[in-house]
């Protein structure tokens, strides 16, 4: 019996994960930030997950900018 290892589940330690954020208005005062992973060939995965909820577009955009700057001050979920 041989074992087959699925390498697609393993990430290279030398290649950082790249994400794309998308801000979507879901209600009058409801803005959601979706995070999708960018895979090795540069394409965005067809699905994402909600990582932040905000009451205004500016609040959501500020959170995205904070994440892209690499700050860990937010209490929101991060990958």
Backbone as a printed PyTorch tensor [residue, N CA C, xyz], in Angstrom:
tensor([[[  0.8470,  -1.1750,   0.0000],
         [  0.0000,   0.0000,   0.0000],
         [  0.8950,   1.2410,   0.0000]],

        [[  0.5660,   2.1820,  -0.8390],
         [  1.3680,   3.4060,  -0.8920],
         [  0.5340,   4.5880,  -0.4110]],

        [[  1.2220,   5.5610,   0.0910],
         [  0.5550,   6.7870,   0.5500],
         [  0.7350,   7.8710,  -0.4980]],

        [[ -0.3130,   8.5900,  -0.7620],
         [ -0.2540,   9.7050,  -1.6900],
         [ -0.4460,  10.9770,  -0.8770]],

        [[  0.4840,  11.8870,  -1.0070],
         [  0.4120,  13.1480,  -0.2720],
         [ -0.1570,  14.2280,  -1.1730]],

        [[ -1.1510,  14.9200,  -0.6880],
         [ -1.7590,  16.0170,  -1.4330],
         [ -0.9810,  17.2880,  -1.1390]],

        [[ -0.1160,  17.7070,  -2.0460],
         [  0.7220,  18.8770,  -1.8120],
         [ -0.0180,  20.1880,  -1.9620]],

        [[ -1.1900,  20.1840,  -2.5440],
         [ -1.9100,  21.4360,  -2.7340],
         [ -2.3350,  22.0650,  -1.4090]],

        [[ -2.3460,  21.2870,  -0.3330],
         [ -2.7500,  21.8150,   0.9600],
         [ -1.5980,  22.4290,   1.7300]],

        [[ -0.3870,  22.2330,   1.2430],
         [  0.7820,  22.7440,   1.9370],
         [  1.2150,  24.0660,   1.3160]],

        [[  1.5600,  25.0160,   2.1600],
         [  2.0530,  26.3110,   1.7010],
         [  3.5680,  26.3350,   1.8480]],

        [[  4.2200,  26.9560,   0.9050],
         [  5.6570,  27.1180,   0.9950],
         [  5.9810,  28.1090,   2.1100]],

        [[  6.9820,  27.7920,   2.8860],
         [  7.3900,  28.6950,   3.9700],
         [  7.9980,  29.9730,   3.4160]],

        [[  8.4230,  29.9350,   2.1590],
         [  9.0860,  31.0870,   1.5620],
         [  8.1510,  31.9540,   0.7290]],

        [[  6.9360,  31.5040,   0.5390],
         [  5.9900,  32.2730,  -0.2650],
         [  4.8670,  32.7940,   0.6320]],

        [[  4.7870,  34.1120,   0.7900],
         [  3.7380,  34.6700,   1.6590],
         [  2.3620,  34.5210,   1.0300]],

        [[  1.3550,  34.4380,   1.8750],
         [ -0.0150,  34.4010,   1.3790],
         [ -0.4120,  35.8010,   0.9410]],

        [[ -1.1350,  35.8540,  -0.1770],
         [ -1.5950,  37.1260,  -0.7080],
         [ -3.1160,  37.1050,  -0.6970]],

        [[ -3.7170,  38.1920,  -0.2190],
         [ -5.1610,  38.2830,  -0.1330],
         [ -5.6710,  39.4900,  -0.9000]],

        [[ -6.9150,  39.3970,  -1.3130],
         [ -7.5990,  40.5270,  -1.9310],
         [ -8.8300,  40.8170,  -1.0840]],

        [[ -9.0330,  42.0880,  -0.7510],
         [-10.1930,  42.4890,   0.0480],
         [-11.2210,  43.1670,  -0.8460]],

        [[-12.4760,  42.8940,  -0.5600],
         [-13.5790,  43.5000,  -1.3050],
         [-14.6010,  44.0200,  -0.3030]],

        [[-14.9620,  45.3000,  -0.4170],
         [-15.9370,  45.9260,   0.4820],
         [-17.2850,  45.9470,  -0.2300]],

        [[-18.3170,  45.3880,   0.4300],
         [-19.6500,  45.2730,  -0.1640],
         [-20.6820,  45.8370,   0.8010]],

        [[-21.5880,  46.6730,   0.2860],
         [-22.6700,  47.1990,   1.1150],
         [-23.8060,  46.1820,   1.1300]],

        [[-24.2100,  45.7670,   2.3380],
         [-25.2680,  44.7700,   2.4890],
         [-26.5420,  45.3630,   3.0730]],

        [[-26.5140,  46.5930,   3.4840],
         [-27.6800,  47.2610,   4.0500],
         [-27.3930,  48.7440,   4.1590]],

        [[-28.3660,  49.4870,   4.6870],
         [-28.1970,  50.9340,   4.7880],
         [-26.9630,  51.3070,   5.6020]],

        [[-26.7460,  50.6240,   6.7170],
         [-25.5810,  50.8830,   7.5670],
         [-24.8150,  49.5850,   7.8270]],

        [[-24.6710,  48.7890,   6.7890],
         [-23.9950,  47.5070,   6.9310],
         [-23.0220,  47.3030,   5.7750]],

        [[-21.7490,  47.3060,   6.1040],
         [-20.6950,  47.1040,   5.1160],
         [-19.8750,  45.8930,   5.5280]],

        [[-19.6710,  44.9640,   4.5970],
         [-18.9340,  43.7450,   4.8660],
         [-17.6300,  43.7650,   4.0820]],

        [[-16.5650,  43.2610,   4.6970],
         [-15.2900,  43.1010,   4.0070],
         [-15.0700,  41.6080,   3.7780]],

        [[-14.9250,  41.2460,   2.5080],
         [-14.6450,  39.8650,   2.1280],
         [-13.1610,  39.7280,   1.8260]],

        [[-12.5710,  38.6150,   2.2300],
         [-11.1680,  38.3330,   1.9410],
         [-11.0960,  37.0750,   1.0810]],

        [[-10.3980,  37.1800,  -0.0520],
         [-10.1870,  36.0410,  -0.9480],
         [ -8.6910,  35.8380,  -1.1170]],

        [[ -8.2840,  34.5970,  -1.1710],
         [ -6.8730,  34.2900,  -1.3520],
         [ -6.5010,  34.3760,  -2.8270]],

        [[ -5.3330,  34.9180,  -3.1000],
         [ -4.7880,  34.9460,  -4.4620],
         [ -3.8340,  33.7670,  -4.5550]],

        [[ -4.0890,  32.8740,  -5.5210],
         [ -3.2940,  31.6470,  -5.6400],
         [ -2.0380,  31.8900,  -6.4690]],

        [[ -1.2340,  30.8560,  -6.6150],
         [  0.0840,  30.9750,  -7.2390],
         [  0.0630,  31.5530,  -8.6480]],

        [[ -0.9650,  31.2710,  -9.4310],
         [ -0.9990,  31.7730, -10.8060],
         [ -1.5600,  33.1930, -10.8860]],

        [[ -1.8210,  33.8300,  -9.7480],
         [ -2.2740,  35.2150,  -9.7190],
         [ -3.7740,  35.4020,  -9.7730]],

        [[ -4.5260,  34.3280,  -9.8550],
         [ -5.9850,  34.4350,  -9.8890],
         [ -6.5450,  34.4310,  -8.4750]],

        [[ -7.6670,  35.1260,  -8.3140],
         [ -8.3570,  35.1630,  -7.0210],
         [ -9.2540,  33.9420,  -6.9090]],

        [[ -9.2640,  33.3330,  -5.7400],
         [-10.1570,  32.1810,  -5.5210],
         [-11.6020,  32.6390,  -5.7260]],

        [[-12.4680,  31.7840,  -6.2410],
         [-13.8370,  32.1870,  -6.5430],
         [-14.7110,  32.3890,  -5.3110]],

        [[-14.1960,  32.1130,  -4.1560],
         [-14.9490,  32.2970,  -2.9160],
         [-14.1050,  33.0940,  -1.9310]],

        [[-14.7530,  33.7270,  -1.0180],
         [-14.0620,  34.4680,   0.0300],
         [-14.8180,  34.2820,   1.3250]],

        [[-14.3450,  34.9330,   2.3450],
         [-15.0710,  34.8730,   3.6190],
         [-15.1320,  36.2610,   4.2210]],

        [[-16.1610,  36.4770,   4.9960],
         [-16.3390,  37.7730,   5.6500],
         [-15.3620,  37.8340,   6.8130]],

        [[-14.5660,  38.9070,   6.8390],
         [-13.5790,  39.0560,   7.9070],
         [-13.8130,  40.2990,   8.7550]],

        [[-14.7450,  41.1740,   8.3250],
         [-15.0030,  42.3890,   9.0950],
         [-16.3720,  42.9430,   8.7370]],

        [[-17.0890,  43.4530,   9.7370],
         [-18.3750,  44.1300,   9.5540],
         [-18.2080,  45.5730,  10.0040]],

        [[-18.7790,  46.5090,   9.2490],
         [-18.6620,  47.9280,   9.6050],
         [-20.0030,  48.6200,   9.4200]],

        [[-20.1420,  49.8050,  10.0450],
         [-21.3590,  50.6040,   9.9140],
         [-21.2680,  51.6450,   8.8110]],

        [[-20.0570,  51.8680,   8.2940],
         [-19.8860,  52.8350,   7.2130],
         [-18.8230,  52.3290,   6.2430]],

        [[-18.8770,  52.8420,   5.0240],
         [-17.8870,  52.4440,   4.0240],
         [-16.4950,  52.8930,   4.4530]],

        [[-16.4000,  54.0860,   5.0130],
         [-15.0880,  54.5990,   5.4260],
         [-14.4720,  53.7300,   6.5210]],

        [[-15.2960,  53.2690,   7.4520],
         [-14.8000,  52.3860,   8.5130],
         [-14.2510,  51.0950,   7.9120]],

        [[-14.9490,  50.5390,   6.9250],
         [-14.4950,  49.3170,   6.2610],
         [-13.1980,  49.5600,   5.4920]],

        [[-13.1310,  50.6680,   4.7660],
         [-11.9280,  50.9820,   3.9990],
         [-10.7300,  51.2400,   4.9170]],

        [[-10.9700,  51.8630,   6.0590],
         [ -9.8970,  52.0830,   7.0320],
         [ -9.3730,  50.7570,   7.5780]],

        [[-10.2910,  49.8110,   7.8180],
         [ -9.8790,  48.5010,   8.3110],
         [ -9.0150,  47.7910,   7.2730]],

        [[ -9.4230,  47.8640,   6.0100],
         [ -8.6500,  47.2290,   4.9360],
         [ -7.2600,  47.8580,   4.8580]],

        [[ -7.1940,  49.1740,   4.9160],
         [ -5.9020,  49.8610,   4.8660],
         [ -5.0200,  49.4600,   6.0500]],

        [[ -5.6350,  49.3030,   7.2130],
         [ -4.9180,  48.8840,   8.4100],
         [ -4.3540,  47.4670,   8.2310]],

        [[ -5.1230,  46.5760,   7.6320],
         [ -4.6740,  45.2070,   7.3980],
         [ -3.5310,  45.1660,   6.3870]],

        [[ -3.6470,  45.9750,   5.3390],
         [ -2.6130,  45.9790,   4.3100],
         [ -1.3250,  46.6160,   4.8110]],

        [[ -1.4380,  47.4740,   5.8230],
         [ -0.2520,  48.0800,   6.4180],
         [  0.4620,  47.1130,   7.3620]],

        [[ -0.2170,  46.0170,   7.7220],
         [  0.3910,  45.0100,   8.5730],
         [  0.2150,  45.2440,  10.0490]],

        [[ -0.6800,  46.1310,  10.4330],
         [ -0.9120,  46.4160,  11.8360],
         [ -1.8340,  45.3610,  12.4400]],

        [[ -1.5620,  44.9860,  13.6840],
         [ -2.3740,  43.9770,  14.3770],
         [ -3.2270,  44.6100,  15.4740]],

        [[ -3.5790,  45.8820,  15.3410],
         [ -4.3530,  46.5640,  16.3640],
         [ -5.8230,  46.1890,  16.3510]],

        [[ -6.3280,  45.6500,  15.2550],
         [ -7.7420,  45.3230,  15.1360],
         [ -8.0660,  44.0460,  15.8820]],

        [[ -9.2530,  43.9810,  16.4400],
         [ -9.7140,  42.7690,  17.1200],
         [-10.5190,  41.8800,  16.1790]],

        [[-10.6570,  42.2750,  14.9370],
         [-11.4480,  41.5000,  13.9830],
         [-10.6970,  40.2210,  13.6160]],

        [[-11.4470,  39.2730,  13.0560],
         [-10.8540,  38.0140,  12.6280],
         [ -9.8710,  38.2590,  11.4910]],

        [[ -8.7510,  37.6130,  11.5750],
         [ -7.7920,  37.6480,  10.4750],
         [ -7.4260,  36.2170,  10.1380]],

        [[ -7.2340,  35.9870,   8.8790],
         [ -6.9680,  34.6460,   8.3760],
         [ -6.3500,  33.8370,   9.4370]]])
